[in-house]
Amino acid sequence: MNYQMLKSILDTLIMNFRCPVCEAAVAENNLEIIGAAGATLNLDITCPSCAKHTFVKAEISHLNIPNISALDAEGLKDLRNKLKETIQGQIREKQEFQISEKEITDLRKVLKRQHLNVEDLLN
């Protein structure tokens, strides 16, 4: 991921993210990048107000705008349906396998204490 993509994701999160518990806004110092690979970024966002941790996975998608703008009404409808199916599939996947916030924070503490990262566990 290049710097412009990273900056774009972080700026967008700072502008739009609100704590799911207290609705507080966040700043740069509330974001911790816990992983990055390709166009994917994993973040731990700590609410400055209530200290709630929120884990976010953000991805950059590349769209071919000239092709999208050339679509007719039927093509746009197909694209909308495909996007809707993809999003619904991702929601189903997420509901099937959920890890609690406590499990994630406990794992991060252990990894930090042992000076390890997730890649060390997978290798």
C-alpha positions, 0 to 999 in steps of 0.5 A: 500500500502506498503512502497516498492510499494509507493517508486517504484511509486514515483521513477518511476514518478520522473524518467519519468514524464515531465510537459505537458506544459514545459517538465520540470522534477520534484523532490521529493519536487514537489510531494504531495500525496493527497490520497492513498487507497489500490494499488491506489495513487493520486498525485498533481505534481507541475512543478518547472519551470512553476508552472502548477499542474498535477493530477496523479492517479497511481496504482500498478497491480500484474501480475503472471509472470510465467503464462504470460511467459507460454502463447503461441502466441495466449494467448499473443495476447488475453492478449494484446487485453484485455489490449487494451480494458481495456485501451480504456475503461478507456480513454472513461470513462475519456473523459465522466467525466472530472473535470478542474484543477481549480475546483480541486485546488479550492476544495483542497483550501477549504478543507485545509482551513476547515481542511477537506479531501475528505473522510469527504465530502463522509461520 
